[in-house]
Amino acid sequence: QVHLVESGGGLVQPGGSLRLSCAASGTISWFGAMGWYRQAPGKQREMVARVNSGNYINYGESVKGRATASRDTAMNTVSLEMNNLKSEDTAVYYCHYWSPSGVDYWGQGTQVTVSS
């Protein structure tokens, strides 16, 4: 069993910054991948950042240059820092864990709203 809990969402002004955190509990493999996805109303869920077992990070095109993800394998956490936030960054952000067994796990999501 894997449980993912996000924190750090909320209201932020355009041009501002935020930091999201995800804490994982349960059986987490160091060879799995963890990351962040987001979904805005009327849009498909998209990948924001993904950290694989080699600590190589993939970023979504829409956030490249503005987002920084980091994974602490020992603590089973993954964080996401975003700068220069835009209104289009408004979405529900989900923590994700991919198990080497092929099972995907998702957090319940945290709302990020970018507005004045």
GULUM-807250 format. One record per atom (N, C-alpha, C, CB): chain; x, y, z; residue in one letter; atom name. Coordinates in nm, 3 decimals, decimal comma. Atoms other than C-alpha are relative to their C-alpha. Glycine has a CB too. Layout:
// GULUM-807250
BATOR   chain        px        py        pz   resn   name
BATOR       A         X         Y         Z      a     CA
...
END
This chain:
// GULUM-807250
BATOR   chain        px        py        pz   resn   name
BATOR       A     0,083    -0,119     0,000      q      N
BATOR       A     0,000     0,000     0,000      q     CA
BATOR       A     0,087     0,125     0,000      q      C
BATOR       A    -0,094     0,000     0,121      q     CB
BATOR       A    -0,071    -0,126     0,010      v      N
BATOR       A     0,119     0,347    -0,092      v     CA
BATOR       A    -0,098     0,113     0,020      v      C
BATOR       A     0,072     0,013    -0,136      v     CB
BATOR       A     0,082    -0,116    -0,026      h      N
BATOR       A    -0,023     0,671     0,037      h     CA
BATOR       A     0,081     0,125    -0,027      h      C
BATOR       A    -0,053    -0,001     0,146      h     CB
BATOR       A    -0,066    -0,123     0,037      l      N
BATOR       A     0,070     1,007    -0,110      l     CA
BATOR       A    -0,080     0,119     0,050      l      C
BATOR       A     0,020     0,008    -0,151      l     CB
BATOR       A     0,067    -0,117    -0,056      v      N
BATOR       A    -0,010     1,336     0,061      v     CA
BATOR       A     0,072     0,125    -0,046      v      C
BATOR       A    -0,004    -0,007     0,154      v     CB
BATOR       A    -0,055    -0,127     0,048      e      N
BATOR       A     0,043     1,674    -0,103      e     CA
BATOR       A    -0,026     0,111     0,101      e      C
BATOR       A    -0,059     0,036    -0,137      e     CB
BATOR       A     0,019    -0,119    -0,082      s      N
BATOR       A     0,082     2,004     0,074      s     CA
BATOR       A     0,064     0,119    -0,069      s      C
BATOR       A     0,059    -0,021     0,141      s     CB
BATOR       A    -0,060    -0,122     0,051      g      N
BATOR       A     0,162     2,364    -0,009      g     CA
BATOR       A    -0,083     0,075    -0,101      g      C
BATOR       A     0,128    -0,032    -0,060      g     CB
BATOR       A     0,084    -0,068     0,097      g      N
BATOR       A    -0,118     2,451    -0,247      g     CA
BATOR       A    -0,070     0,120     0,063      g      C
BATOR       A    -0,101    -0,095    -0,058      g     CB
BATOR       A     0,071    -0,117    -0,048      g      N
BATOR       A    -0,314     2,771    -0,222      g     CA
BATOR       A    -0,006     0,108    -0,106      g      C
BATOR       A     0,065     0,054     0,124      g     CB
BATOR       A     0,012    -0,115     0,089      l      N
BATOR       A    -0,357     3,115    -0,372      l     CA
BATOR       A     0,133     0,074    -0,007      l      C
BATOR       A    -0,111     0,094     0,047      l     CB
BATOR       A    -0,123    -0,074     0,021      v      N
BATOR       A    -0,058     3,293    -0,521      v     CA
BATOR       A    -0,022     0,101    -0,112      v      C
BATOR       A     0,117    -0,096    -0,033      v     CB
BATOR       A     0,014    -0,104     0,101      q      N
BATOR       A    -0,029     3,611    -0,723      q     CA
BATOR       A     0,084    -0,029    -0,124      q      C
BATOR       A     0,039     0,135     0,058      q     CB
BATOR       A    -0,082     0,017     0,121      p      N
BATOR       A     0,094     3,613    -1,083      p     CA
BATOR       A     0,140     0,055     0,022      p      C
BATOR       A    -0,066     0,070    -0,119      p     CB
BATOR       A    -0,139    -0,038    -0,020      g      N
BATOR       A     0,471     3,632    -1,089      g     CA
BATOR       A     0,058    -0,050     0,130      g      C
BATOR       A     0,012     0,146    -0,006      g     CB
BATOR       A    -0,045     0,050    -0,128      g      N
BATOR       A     0,491     3,476    -0,747      g     CA
BATOR       A     0,058    -0,140    -0,010      g      C
BATOR       A    -0,113     0,000     0,097      g     CB
BATOR       A    -0,061     0,132    -0,008      s      N
BATOR       A     0,636     3,148    -0,633      s     CA
BATOR       A    -0,076    -0,087     0,099      s      C
BATOR       A     0,148     0,011     0,040      s     CB
BATOR       A     0,057     0,093    -0,095      l      N
BATOR       A     0,522     2,839    -0,452      l     CA
BATOR       A     0,088    -0,122     0,011      l      C
BATOR       A    -0,142    -0,039    -0,042      l     CB
BATOR       A    -0,070     0,124    -0,022      r      N
BATOR       A     0,657     2,519    -0,313      r     CA
BATOR       A    -0,099    -0,105     0,045      r      C
BATOR       A     0,114     0,017     0,103      r     CB
BATOR       A     0,085     0,113    -0,033      l      N
BATOR       A     0,465     2,196    -0,312      l     CA
BATOR       A     0,084    -0,115     0,052      l      C
BATOR       A    -0,082    -0,043    -0,122      l     CB
BATOR       A    -0,070     0,115    -0,054      s      N
BATOR       A     0,563     1,893    -0,114      s     CA
BATOR       A    -0,091    -0,122    -0,003      s      C
BATOR       A     0,047     0,028     0,144      s     CB
BATOR       A     0,073     0,126    -0,001      c      N
BATOR       A     0,459     1,532    -0,132      c     CA
BATOR       A     0,073    -0,098     0,090      c      C
BATOR       A    -0,015    -0,057    -0,143      c     CB
BATOR       A    -0,055     0,100    -0,089      a      N
BATOR       A     0,515     1,280     0,142      a     CA
BATOR       A    -0,063    -0,135    -0,031      a      C
BATOR       A    -0,024     0,038     0,148      a     CB
BATOR       A     0,047     0,134     0,033      a      N
BATOR       A     0,488     0,913     0,059      a     CA
BATOR       A     0,021    -0,094     0,117      a      C
BATOR       A     0,071    -0,053    -0,125      a     CB
BATOR       A    -0,011     0,102    -0,102      s      N
BATOR       A     0,424     0,632     0,299      s     CA
BATOR       A    -0,038    -0,134    -0,060      s      C
BATOR       A    -0,089     0,034     0,122      s     CB
BATOR       A     0,024     0,133     0,051      g      N
BATOR       A     0,409     0,260     0,251      g     CA
BATOR       A     0,126    -0,056    -0,063      g      C
BATOR       A    -0,114     0,002    -0,101      g     CB
BATOR       A    -0,112     0,065     0,066      t      N
BATOR       A     0,628     0,048     0,031      t     CA
BATOR       A     0,041     0,080    -0,124      t      C
BATOR       A    -0,035    -0,145    -0,039      t     CB
BATOR       A    -0,051    -0,083     0,108      i      N
BATOR       A     0,830     0,284    -0,187      i     CA
BATOR       A     0,134    -0,056    -0,047      i      C
BATOR       A     0,015     0,149     0,045      i     CB
BATOR       A    -0,123     0,052     0,057      s      N
BATOR       A     1,095     0,147    -0,418      s     CA
BATOR       A     0,089     0,114    -0,048      s      C
BATOR       A    -0,029    -0,095    -0,115      s     CB
BATOR       A    -0,096    -0,099     0,049      w      N
BATOR       A     1,407     0,349    -0,486      w     CA
BATOR       A     0,011    -0,004    -0,151      w      C
BATOR       A     0,136    -0,023     0,063      w     CB
BATOR       A    -0,008     0,015     0,144      f      N
BATOR       A     1,381     0,222    -0,842      f     CA
BATOR       A    -0,127     0,046    -0,071      f      C
BATOR       A     0,029    -0,144    -0,035      f     CB
BATOR       A     0,119    -0,057     0,059      g      N
BATOR       A     1,040     0,372    -0,895      g     CA
BATOR       A     0,022     0,146    -0,033      g      C
BATOR       A    -0,119    -0,016     0,093      g     CB
BATOR       A    -0,007    -0,141     0,036      a      N
BATOR       A     0,967     0,720    -1,019      a     CA
BATOR       A    -0,107     0,078     0,074      a      C
BATOR       A    -0,017     0,018    -0,153      a     CB
BATOR       A     0,095    -0,088    -0,065      m      N
BATOR       A     0,797     1,007    -0,844      m     CA
BATOR       A    -0,005     0,133    -0,073      m      C
BATOR       A     0,037     0,021     0,149      m     CB
BATOR       A     0,009    -0,128     0,069      g      N
BATOR       A     0,671     1,332    -0,979      g     CA
BATOR       A    -0,131     0,071     0,025      g      C
BATOR       A     0,018    -0,020    -0,145      g     CB
BATOR       A     0,117    -0,085    -0,011      w      N
BATOR       A     0,402     1,589    -1,023      w     CA
BATOR       A    -0,072     0,012    -0,132      w      C
BATOR       A     0,039     0,138     0,051      w     CB
BATOR       A     0,087    -0,024     0,113      y      N
BATOR       A     0,112     1,617    -1,263      y     CA
BATOR       A    -0,102     0,105     0,040      y      C
BATOR       A    -0,069    -0,131    -0,047      y     CB
BATOR       A     0,104    -0,097    -0,030      r      N
BATOR       A    -0,157     1,877    -1,291      r     CA
BATOR       A    -0,113    -0,011    -0,101      r      C
BATOR       A     0,057     0,143     0,001      r     CB
BATOR       A     0,116     0,002     0,088      q      N
BATOR       A    -0,502     1,908    -1,438      q     CA
BATOR       A    -0,086     0,122     0,027      q      C
BATOR       A    -0,081    -0,130     0,021      q     CB
BATOR       A     0,086    -0,116    -0,006      a      N
BATOR       A    -0,694     2,223    -1,509      a     CA
BATOR       A    -0,137    -0,036    -0,056      a      C
BATOR       A     0,062     0,119    -0,077      a     CB
BATOR       A     0,135     0,029     0,051      p      N
BATOR       A    -1,069     2,232    -1,576      p     CA
BATOR       A    -0,003     0,003    -0,153      p      C
BATOR       A    -0,100     0,100     0,056      p     CB
BATOR       A     0,012     0,007     0,144      g      N
BATOR       A    -1,142     2,125    -1,931      g     CA
BATOR       A     0,125    -0,043    -0,073      g      C
BATOR       A    -0,043     0,129    -0,051      g     CB
BATOR       A    -0,124     0,041     0,062      k      N
BATOR       A    -0,788     2,010    -1,993      k     CA
BATOR       A     0,042    -0,139     0,047      k      C
BATOR       A     0,110     0,101     0,030      k     CB
BATOR       A    -0,053     0,130    -0,037      q      N
BATOR       A    -0,609     1,678    -1,988      q     CA
BATOR       A     0,108     0,015     0,106      q      C
BATOR       A     0,055    -0,072    -0,122      q     CB
BATOR       A    -0,107     0,000    -0,098      r      N
BATOR       A    -0,378     1,589    -1,707      r     CA
BATOR       A     0,134     0,000    -0,071      r      C
BATOR       A    -0,013    -0,119     0,095      r     CB
BATOR       A    -0,131    -0,011     0,062      e      N
BATOR       A    -0,022     1,683    -1,793      e     CA
BATOR       A     0,111    -0,017     0,102      e      C
BATOR       A     0,014     0,134    -0,070      e     CB
BATOR       A    -0,116     0,019    -0,085      m      N
BATOR       A     0,316     1,600    -1,654      m     CA
BATOR       A     0,069     0,134     0,024      m      C
BATOR       A     0,097    -0,101    -0,062      m     CB
BATOR       A    -0,072    -0,121    -0,037      v      N
BATOR       A     0,487     1,882    -1,468      v     CA
BATOR       A     0,147    -0,032     0,020      v      C
BATOR       A    -0,059     0,062     0,126      v     CB
BATOR       A    -0,137     0,042    -0,026      a      N
BATOR       A     0,798     1,706    -1,343      a     CA
BATOR       A     0,000    -0,145     0,044      a      C
BATOR       A     0,066     0,089     0,106      a     CB
BATOR       A    -0,013     0,141    -0,037      r      N
BATOR       A     0,910     1,347    -1,305      r     CA
BATOR       A     0,146    -0,030     0,031      r      C
BATOR       A    -0,053    -0,092    -0,112      r     CB
BATOR       A    -0,134     0,035    -0,044      v      N
BATOR       A     1,213     1,220    -1,117      v     CA
BATOR       A     0,012    -0,152    -0,002      v      C
BATOR       A     0,032     0,057     0,142      v     CB
BATOR       A    -0,015     0,144     0,007      n      N
BATOR       A     1,330     0,872    -1,207      n     CA
BATOR       A     0,103    -0,050     0,101      n      C
BATOR       A     0,041    -0,042    -0,141      n     CB
BATOR       A    -0,089     0,061    -0,099      s      N
BATOR       A     1,547     0,630    -1,012      s     CA
BATOR       A     0,143     0,049    -0,011      s      C
BATOR       A    -0,003    -0,149    -0,014      s     CB
BATOR       A    -0,134    -0,055     0,019      g      N
BATOR       A     1,862     0,783    -1,158      g     CA
BATOR       A     0,007     0,148     0,033      g      C
BATOR       A     0,045    -0,021    -0,141      g     CB
BATOR       A     0,011    -0,140    -0,037      n      N
BATOR       A     1,752     1,124    -1,031      n     CA
BATOR       A     0,006     0,092    -0,121      n      C
BATOR       A     0,109     0,037     0,099      n     CB
BATOR       A     0,013    -0,083     0,119      y      N
BATOR       A     1,708     1,246    -1,385      y     CA
BATOR       A    -0,141     0,056    -0,004      y      C
BATOR       A     0,031    -0,081    -0,129      y     CB
BATOR       A     0,127    -0,068    -0,010      i      N
BATOR       A     1,430     1,498    -1,405      i     CA
BATOR       A    -0,049     0,044    -0,137      i      C
BATOR       A     0,011     0,120     0,092      i     CB
BATOR       A     0,069    -0,048     0,119      n      N
BATOR       A     1,191     1,553    -1,692      n     CA
BATOR       A    -0,100     0,106     0,041      n      C
BATOR       A    -0,069    -0,117    -0,076      n     CB
BATOR       A     0,095    -0,107    -0,026      y      N
BATOR       A     0,992     1,873    -1,701      y     CA
BATOR       A    -0,094     0,017    -0,118      y      C
BATOR       A     0,073     0,131     0,028      y     CB
BATOR       A     0,093    -0,031     0,105      g      N
BATOR       A     0,682     1,955    -1,893      g     CA
BATOR       A     0,041     0,128    -0,071      g      C
BATOR       A    -0,141     0,013     0,055      g     CB
BATOR       A    -0,040    -0,115     0,080      e      N
BATOR       A     0,733     2,205    -2,172      e     CA
BATOR       A    -0,056     0,131     0,053      e      C
BATOR       A    -0,042    -0,019    -0,143      e     CB
BATOR       A     0,064    -0,121    -0,046      s      N
BATOR       A     0,495     2,452    -2,017      s     CA
BATOR       A     0,063     0,059     0,126      s      C
BATOR       A    -0,145    -0,027     0,026      s     CB
BATOR       A    -0,059    -0,049    -0,125      v      N
BATOR       A     0,701     2,482    -1,698      v     CA
BATOR       A     0,151     0,001    -0,003      v      C
BATOR       A    -0,047    -0,085     0,115      v     CB
BATOR       A    -0,145     0,000     0,009      k      N
BATOR       A     1,058     2,442    -1,820      k     CA
BATOR       A     0,057     0,140     0,024      k      C
BATOR       A     0,045    -0,052    -0,136      k     CB
BATOR       A    -0,061    -0,127    -0,035      g      N
BATOR       A     1,276     2,713    -1,676      g     CA
BATOR       A    -0,064     0,067     0,118      g      C
BATOR       A    -0,004     0,091    -0,116      g     CB
BATOR       A     0,072    -0,060    -0,112      r      N
BATOR       A     1,023     2,793    -1,406      r     CA
BATOR       A    -0,021    -0,098     0,115      r      C
BATOR       A    -0,133     0,052    -0,047      r     CB
BATOR       A     0,026     0,102    -0,100      a      N
BATOR       A     1,002     2,467    -1,214      a     CA
BATOR       A     0,126    -0,076     0,036      a      C
BATOR       A    -0,107    -0,096    -0,050      a     CB
BATOR       A    -0,110     0,081    -0,050      t      N
BATOR       A     1,245     2,273    -1,003      t     CA
BATOR       A    -0,057    -0,108     0,090      t      C
BATOR       A     0,104     0,087     0,075      t     CB
BATOR       A     0,044     0,113    -0,081      a      N
BATOR       A     1,170     1,929    -0,866      a     CA
BATOR       A     0,119    -0,067     0,065      a      C
BATOR       A    -0,078    -0,102    -0,086      a     CB
BATOR       A    -0,105     0,072    -0,069      s      N
BATOR       A     1,371     1,736    -0,616      s     CA
BATOR       A    -0,060    -0,117     0,075      s      C
BATOR       A     0,077     0,092     0,096      s     CB
BATOR       A     0,046     0,120    -0,068      r      N
BATOR       A     1,340     1,391    -0,466      r     CA
BATOR       A     0,099    -0,038     0,108      r      C
BATOR       A    -0,020    -0,115    -0,099      r     CB
BATOR       A    -0,079     0,050    -0,111      d      N
BATOR       A     1,466     1,280    -0,131      d     CA
BATOR       A    -0,040    -0,145     0,019      d      C
BATOR       A    -0,021     0,085     0,132      d     CB
BATOR       A     0,034     0,141    -0,003      t      N
BATOR       A     1,472     0,905    -0,165      t     CA
BATOR       A    -0,006    -0,055     0,142      t      C
BATOR       A     0,101    -0,079    -0,081      t     CB
BATOR       A    -0,004     0,049    -0,137      a      N
BATOR       A     1,562     0,845     0,198      a     CA
BATOR       A    -0,125     0,039     0,077      a      C
BATOR       A     0,123     0,053     0,071      a     CB
BATOR       A     0,117    -0,049    -0,071      m      N
BATOR       A     1,267     1,050     0,317      m     CA
BATOR       A    -0,130    -0,028    -0,075      m      C
BATOR       A     0,013     0,147     0,025      m     CB
BATOR       A     0,118     0,029     0,082      n      N
BATOR       A     1,030     0,936     0,040      n     CA
BATOR       A    -0,085     0,124    -0,023      n      C
BATOR       A    -0,084    -0,108     0,065      n     CB
BATOR       A     0,070    -0,124     0,030      t      N
BATOR       A     0,942     1,290    -0,051      t     CA
BATOR       A     0,044     0,053    -0,136      t      C
BATOR       A     0,026     0,104     0,110      t     CB
BATOR       A    -0,033    -0,069     0,123      v      N
BATOR       A     0,932     1,489    -0,370      v     CA
BATOR       A    -0,063     0,138     0,008      v      C
BATOR       A    -0,051    -0,079    -0,127      v     CB
BATOR       A     0,048    -0,137    -0,007      s      N
BATOR       A     0,897     1,865    -0,390      s     CA
BATOR       A     0,000     0,063    -0,137      s      C
BATOR       A     0,086     0,081     0,097      s     CB
BATOR       A     0,008    -0,075     0,125      l      N
BATOR       A     0,814     2,110    -0,663      l     CA
BATOR       A     0,001     0,148     0,034      l      C
BATOR       A    -0,129    -0,038    -0,081      l     CB
BATOR       A    -0,008    -0,144    -0,015      e      N
BATOR       A     0,919     2,473    -0,668      e     CA
BATOR       A    -0,025     0,065    -0,136      e      C
BATOR       A     0,137     0,043     0,058      e     CB
BATOR       A     0,031    -0,070     0,124      m      N
BATOR       A     0,775     2,703    -0,930      m     CA
BATOR       A     0,011     0,150     0,020      m      C
BATOR       A    -0,140    -0,037    -0,049      m     CB
BATOR       A    -0,017    -0,145    -0,002      n      N
BATOR       A     0,860     3,063    -1,006      n     CA
BATOR       A    -0,073     0,063    -0,117      n      C
BATOR       A     0,149     0,036    -0,003      n     CB
BATOR       A     0,066    -0,076     0,106      n      N
BATOR       A     0,705     3,333    -1,219      n     CA
BATOR       A    -0,131    -0,066    -0,040      n      C
BATOR       A     0,091     0,013    -0,122      n     CB
BATOR       A     0,126     0,069     0,024      l      N
BATOR       A     0,365     3,175    -1,186      l     CA
BATOR       A    -0,093     0,081    -0,088      l      C
BATOR       A    -0,069    -0,032     0,131      l     CB
BATOR       A     0,094    -0,060     0,093      k      N
BATOR       A     0,106     3,245    -1,451      k     CA
BATOR       A    -0,140    -0,052     0,028      k      C
BATOR       A     0,041    -0,029    -0,145      k     CB
BATOR       A     0,137     0,042    -0,023      s      N
BATOR       A    -0,269     3,221    -1,453      s     CA
BATOR       A    -0,026    -0,140    -0,055      s      C
BATOR       A    -0,096     0,100    -0,064      s     CB
BATOR       A     0,018     0,132     0,057      e      N
BATOR       A    -0,245     2,913    -1,673      e     CA
BATOR       A     0,060    -0,111     0,083      e      C
BATOR       A     0,059    -0,002    -0,137      e     CB
BATOR       A    -0,050     0,100    -0,093      d      N
BATOR       A    -0,063     2,738    -1,392      d     CA
BATOR       A    -0,107    -0,044     0,099      d      C
BATOR       A     0,120     0,055     0,075      d     CB
BATOR       A     0,110     0,036    -0,088      t      N
BATOR       A    -0,392     2,725    -1,206      t     CA
BATOR       A    -0,050    -0,140    -0,034      t      C
BATOR       A    -0,115     0,102    -0,010      t     CB
BATOR       A     0,039     0,139     0,021      a      N
BATOR       A    -0,478     2,359    -1,164      a     CA
BATOR       A     0,004    -0,074     0,133      a      C
BATOR       A     0,092    -0,069    -0,104      a     CB
BATOR       A    -0,019     0,091    -0,111      v      N
BATOR       A    -0,505     2,073    -0,924      v     CA
BATOR       A     0,129    -0,077    -0,026      v      C
BATOR       A    -0,122    -0,096     0,018      v     CB
BATOR       A    -0,128     0,066     0,014      y      N
BATOR       A    -0,159     1,934    -0,869      y     CA
BATOR       A     0,000    -0,131     0,076      y      C
BATOR       A     0,114     0,091     0,049      y     CB
BATOR       A     0,003     0,134    -0,056      y      N
BATOR       A    -0,120     1,564    -0,805      y     CA
BATOR       A     0,140    -0,056     0,014      y      C
BATOR       A    -0,085    -0,092    -0,086      y     CB
BATOR       A    -0,123     0,075    -0,019      c      N
BATOR       A     0,170     1,376    -0,660      c     CA
BATOR       A    -0,019    -0,139    -0,059      c      C
BATOR       A     0,040    -0,008     0,150      c     CB
BATOR       A     0,009     0,129     0,067      h      N
BATOR       A     0,246     1,056    -0,847      h     CA
BATOR       A     0,120    -0,087     0,034      h      C
BATOR       A    -0,010     0,019    -0,151      h     CB
BATOR       A    -0,105     0,099    -0,020      y      N
BATOR       A     0,443     0,743    -0,778      y     CA
BATOR       A    -0,022    -0,116    -0,095      y      C
BATOR       A     0,004    -0,048     0,147      y     CB
BATOR       A     0,005     0,116     0,088      w      N
BATOR       A     0,521     0,476    -1,034      w     CA
BATOR       A     0,084    -0,111     0,060      w      C
BATOR       A     0,050     0,036    -0,143      w     CB
BATOR       A    -0,069     0,114    -0,056      s      N
BATOR       A     0,610     0,140    -0,894      s     CA
BATOR       A     0,063    -0,083    -0,111      s      C
BATOR       A    -0,096    -0,085     0,083      s     CB
BATOR       A    -0,061     0,089     0,100      p      N
BATOR       A     0,852    -0,088    -1,081      p     CA
BATOR       A    -0,089    -0,118    -0,037      p      C
BATOR       A     0,133    -0,052     0,050      p     CB
BATOR       A     0,093     0,109     0,029      s      N
BATOR       A     0,574    -0,347    -1,063      s     CA
BATOR       A    -0,105     0,041    -0,103      s      C
BATOR       A    -0,068    -0,046     0,126      s     CB
BATOR       A     0,093    -0,049     0,100      g      N
BATOR       A     0,375    -0,130    -1,302      g     CA
BATOR       A    -0,125     0,065     0,054      g      C
BATOR       A    -0,038    -0,109    -0,087      g     CB
BATOR       A     0,117    -0,060    -0,062      v      N
BATOR       A     0,127     0,017    -1,057      v     CA
BATOR       A     0,023     0,150     0,022      v      C
BATOR       A    -0,032    -0,070     0,134      v     CB
BATOR       A    -0,005    -0,145    -0,022      d      N
BATOR       A     0,056     0,391    -1,048      d     CA
BATOR       A    -0,080     0,038     0,123      d      C
BATOR       A    -0,054     0,074    -0,123      d     CB
BATOR       A     0,068    -0,052    -0,117      y      N
BATOR       A    -0,038     0,573    -0,731      y     CA
BATOR       A    -0,009     0,151    -0,009      y      C
BATOR       A     0,074    -0,042     0,129      y     CB
BATOR       A     0,026    -0,143     0,006      w      N
BATOR       A    -0,184     0,919    -0,698      w     CA
BATOR       A    -0,043     0,054     0,134      w      C
BATOR       A    -0,105     0,030    -0,105      w     CB
BATOR       A     0,052    -0,070    -0,115      g      N
BATOR       A    -0,237     1,166    -0,421      g     CA
BATOR       A    -0,137     0,055    -0,032      g      C
BATOR       A     0,094     0,110     0,043      g     CB
BATOR       A     0,134    -0,055     0,022      q      N
BATOR       A    -0,572     1,335    -0,376      q     CA
BATOR       A     0,003     0,136    -0,068      q      C
BATOR       A    -0,072     0,010     0,131      q     CB
BATOR       A    -0,014    -0,126     0,069      g      N
BATOR       A    -0,440     1,658    -0,521      g     CA
BATOR       A    -0,005     0,120     0,092      g      C
BATOR       A    -0,105     0,012    -0,103      g     CB
BATOR       A     0,004    -0,126    -0,072      t      N
BATOR       A    -0,384     2,010    -0,399      t     CA
BATOR       A    -0,024     0,113    -0,100      t      C
BATOR       A     0,132     0,024     0,080      t     CB
BATOR       A     0,039    -0,107     0,091      q      N
BATOR       A    -0,538     2,318    -0,556      q     CA
BATOR       A     0,101     0,113     0,003      q      C
BATOR       A    -0,139     0,052     0,035      q     CB
BATOR       A    -0,084    -0,117     0,016      v      N
BATOR       A    -0,310     2,590    -0,687      v     CA
BATOR       A    -0,075     0,100    -0,086      v      C
BATOR       A     0,138    -0,036    -0,064      v     CB
BATOR       A     0,070    -0,105     0,072      t      N
BATOR       A    -0,476     2,913    -0,792      t     CA
BATOR       A     0,090     0,121    -0,013      t      C
BATOR       A    -0,132     0,037     0,070      t     CB
BATOR       A    -0,083    -0,117     0,028      v      N
BATOR       A    -0,279     3,192    -0,956      v     CA
BATOR       A    -0,092     0,113    -0,042      v      C
BATOR       A     0,108    -0,030    -0,110      v     CB
BATOR       A     0,093    -0,109     0,026      s      N
BATOR       A    -0,477     3,512    -0,940      s     CA
BATOR       A     0,037     0,120     0,085      s      C
BATOR       A    -0,145    -0,043     0,027      s     CB
BATOR       A    -0,019    -0,123    -0,075      s      N
BATOR       A    -0,456     3,873    -0,830      s     CA
BATOR       A    -0,112     0,021     0,101      s      C
BATOR       A     0,009     0,119    -0,094      s     CB
END
